[in-house]
């Protein structure tokens, strides 16, 4: 998508990479001008010898812009996965993601790894189609029946209002909801879901605690 890109990180050692749960993030660092600089990013995929992350190019963001220009094969330091907003693959209640922009990455991880184990619905808000990360992949998965995707494109005046959100969630009965976006987005949507019976709500953020 415009303003975002995908990075694959491959192990150069013989041992396997640390396993990751859906929803976890890693911190990656590069040695730039003699100083280790890095940021945390949500894992969109995890294999024995490979991680994948989706990166938003931040306005004035030093590391995201540096990473976009990094040559293939650049060596990075990668820390073990962490984070506790991790849906249980064995849970029987429906799983719902309410996400915005690059906050879609935890939903992408779940769609790829546990959609055969849990019923997943993704309510995805974005400004324009060309700036929405992973949109085509999610559309393909929705069309294939692997999960349900609902799009809310603000440039087309389609927004996820409190009424629509509560209606969608109430219709599922008992369920687990994960909200991921900027801080104001998270606070607003979690508040809108307050008081719905049988609904477990957690807020995640692509601005992880290590981001600064």
C-alpha positions as CSV (number, residue, x, y, z in Angstrom):
1,X,0.0,0.0,0.0
2,X,1.1,3.6,-0.5
3,X,2.9,4.7,2.6
4,X,3.6,1.1,3.9
5,X,5.7,-1.8,3.0
6,X,6.4,-5.4,4.0
7,X,9.7,-6.7,5.5
8,X,10.8,-10.3,5.7
9,X,13.5,-11.1,8.3
10,X,15.4,-14.4,7.8
11,X,17.6,-16.0,10.4
12,X,21.3,-16.2,9.5
13,X,21.9,-18.8,12.3
14,X,21.2,-22.5,12.2
15,X,18.9,-22.4,15.2
16,X,15.2,-21.7,14.8
17,X,13.8,-18.3,15.6
18,X,11.8,-17.9,18.8
19,X,8.2,-19.0,18.3
20,X,5.6,-16.2,18.3
21,X,1.9,-16.2,19.3
22,X,-0.6,-14.4,17.1
23,X,-0.7,-10.7,18.1
24,X,2.9,-10.5,19.4
25,X,5.5,-8.0,18.3
26,X,9.3,-7.9,18.0
27,X,11.8,-5.2,18.4
28,X,14.3,-4.9,15.5
29,X,17.4,-2.8,15.6
30,X,20.1,-1.7,13.1
31,X,23.6,-0.4,13.8
32,X,23.5,3.1,12.2
33,X,26.5,5.3,12.5
34,X,27.8,3.3,15.4
35,X,24.5,3.4,17.4
36,X,21.9,0.7,17.7
37,X,18.5,2.2,16.7
38,X,15.3,0.3,16.5
39,X,11.5,0.1,16.8
40,X,8.9,-2.6,17.7
41,X,6.6,-4.0,15.0
42,X,3.7,-6.4,15.1
43,X,4.5,-9.8,13.5
44,X,2.2,-10.5,10.6
45,X,3.7,-14.0,10.1
46,X,6.1,-16.2,11.9
47,X,7.9,-19.4,10.7
48,X,10.9,-21.4,12.0
49,X,13.5,-19.3,10.2
50,X,11.5,-16.2,9.1
51,X,9.5,-13.3,10.5
52,X,7.3,-10.9,8.6
53,X,6.3,-7.4,9.6
54,X,4.2,-4.6,8.0
55,X,5.7,-1.1,8.4
56,X,4.1,2.3,8.0
57,X,6.4,5.0,6.7
58,X,6.0,7.6,9.5
59,X,6.2,11.3,8.5
60,X,9.7,12.3,9.6
61,X,10.2,8.8,11.0
62,X,13.9,8.1,10.9
63,X,13.8,4.3,11.4
64,X,10.9,3.5,9.1
65,X,12.4,5.5,6.3
66,X,15.8,4.0,6.9
67,X,14.3,0.5,6.8
68,X,12.5,1.2,3.5
69,X,15.9,2.0,1.9
70,X,17.8,-0.9,3.5
71,X,19.4,-3.2,1.0
72,X,18.4,-6.9,0.8
73,X,20.6,-8.9,3.1
74,X,21.1,-6.0,5.6
75,X,21.9,-7.5,9.1
76,X,19.6,-6.5,11.9
77,X,19.3,-7.4,15.5
78,X,16.0,-9.0,16.4
79,X,14.6,-9.6,19.9
80,X,12.3,-12.3,21.0
81,X,8.5,-11.9,20.5
82,X,6.5,-10.2,23.3
83,X,3.1,-8.9,24.0
84,X,0.0,-10.4,25.6
85,X,-2.9,-9.4,23.4
86,X,-2.9,-12.9,21.9
87,X,-6.2,-14.7,21.1
88,X,-6.4,-18.3,22.1
89,X,-6.6,-20.5,18.9
90,X,-8.7,-23.0,20.9
91,X,-11.3,-20.5,22.2
92,X,-14.7,-21.3,20.8
93,X,-16.3,-17.8,20.8
94,X,-16.1,-15.6,17.6
95,X,-13.0,-13.4,17.3
96,X,-13.6,-9.8,16.1
97,X,-10.9,-7.3,15.1
98,X,-11.8,-3.6,15.0
99,X,-8.8,-2.0,13.2
100,X,-7.6,1.1,11.5
101,X,-4.7,1.7,9.0
102,X,-1.5,-0.1,10.0
103,X,-3.4,-1.4,13.1
104,X,-4.6,-4.1,10.7
105,X,-1.4,-6.1,11.2
106,X,-2.7,-8.2,14.2
107,X,-5.8,-9.1,12.3
108,X,-3.6,-10.1,9.3
109,X,-1.6,-12.4,11.6
110,X,-4.8,-14.0,12.9
111,X,-6.4,-14.3,9.5
112,X,-3.3,-16.2,8.2
113,X,-2.6,-18.4,11.2
114,X,-5.9,-19.3,13.1
115,X,-8.8,-18.6,10.7
116,X,-9.1,-22.4,10.3
117,X,-9.6,-22.7,14.1
118,X,-11.7,-19.7,15.0
119,X,-14.5,-17.7,13.4
120,X,-13.0,-14.3,12.6
121,X,-14.6,-11.0,11.6
122,X,-12.4,-8.0,10.6
123,X,-14.0,-4.5,10.7
124,X,-11.3,-2.5,8.8
125,X,-11.3,1.3,8.7
126,X,-9.1,3.2,6.3
127,X,-8.9,6.5,4.4
128,X,-8.5,5.2,0.8
129,X,-8.0,1.8,-0.8
130,X,-4.5,2.5,-2.1
131,X,-3.3,3.4,1.4
132,X,-4.9,0.4,3.2
133,X,-2.2,-2.2,4.0
134,X,-3.0,-5.8,3.2
135,X,-6.4,-4.9,1.8
136,X,-6.3,-7.1,-1.3
137,X,-5.1,-10.1,0.8
138,X,-8.0,-9.6,3.2
139,X,-10.5,-9.3,0.3
140,X,-9.2,-12.5,-1.2
141,X,-9.6,-14.3,2.2
142,X,-13.1,-12.9,2.6
143,X,-14.1,-14.0,-0.9
144,X,-12.7,-17.5,-0.2
145,X,-14.8,-17.8,3.0
146,X,-11.8,-18.0,5.4
147,X,-13.1,-15.1,7.4
148,X,-15.4,-12.1,7.2
149,X,-14.2,-8.7,6.2
150,X,-16.2,-5.5,6.4
151,X,-14.6,-2.3,5.0
152,X,-15.2,1.2,6.2
153,X,-13.6,3.7,3.8
154,X,-13.8,7.2,5.2
155,X,-13.1,8.9,1.8
156,X,-16.3,7.2,0.6
157,X,-18.2,8.5,3.6
158,X,-18.5,4.9,5.0
159,X,-17.5,5.0,8.7
160,X,-17.8,2.5,11.5
161,X,-20.3,4.4,13.7
162,X,-21.2,3.5,17.3
163,X,-24.5,2.2,16.2
164,X,-23.1,0.0,13.5
165,X,-20.3,-1.3,15.8
166,X,-22.7,-2.2,18.6
167,X,-25.1,-3.8,16.2
168,X,-22.4,-6.0,14.6
169,X,-21.0,-7.1,17.9
170,X,-24.4,-7.7,19.6
171,X,-25.4,-9.9,16.7
172,X,-22.5,-12.3,17.5
173,X,-23.5,-12.8,21.1
174,X,-20.6,-13.9,23.3
175,X,-17.3,-13.0,21.5
176,X,-13.8,-11.6,21.9
177,X,-13.0,-8.2,20.4
178,X,-9.5,-6.8,19.8
179,X,-9.3,-3.1,18.9
180,X,-6.1,-1.9,17.3
181,X,-5.3,1.6,16.0
182,X,-4.0,4.9,17.3
183,X,-4.6,5.8,20.9
184,X,-7.8,7.9,20.3
185,X,-9.2,5.3,18.0
186,X,-8.7,2.6,20.7
187,X,-10.2,4.6,23.5
188,X,-13.2,5.6,21.5
189,X,-14.1,2.2,20.2
190,X,-13.5,0.4,23.5
191,X,-15.8,2.9,25.2
192,X,-18.5,2.3,22.5
193,X,-18.4,-1.4,23.4
194,X,-18.6,-0.9,27.1
195,X,-21.6,-2.7,28.7
196,X,-22.3,-5.2,26.0
197,X,-23.0,-8.5,27.7
198,X,-20.7,-11.5,27.0
199,X,-18.2,-9.4,25.1
200,X,-14.5,-9.5,26.1
201,X,-12.7,-6.4,24.8
202,X,-8.9,-5.8,24.6
203,X,-7.1,-2.8,23.0
204,X,-3.8,-3.2,21.3
205,X,-1.7,-0.5,19.5
206,X,0.9,-0.4,16.8
207,X,2.5,2.2,19.0
208,X,4.0,-0.4,21.3
209,X,5.5,0.6,24.7
210,X,9.1,0.3,23.2
211,X,8.3,2.6,20.3
212,X,10.0,5.7,21.6
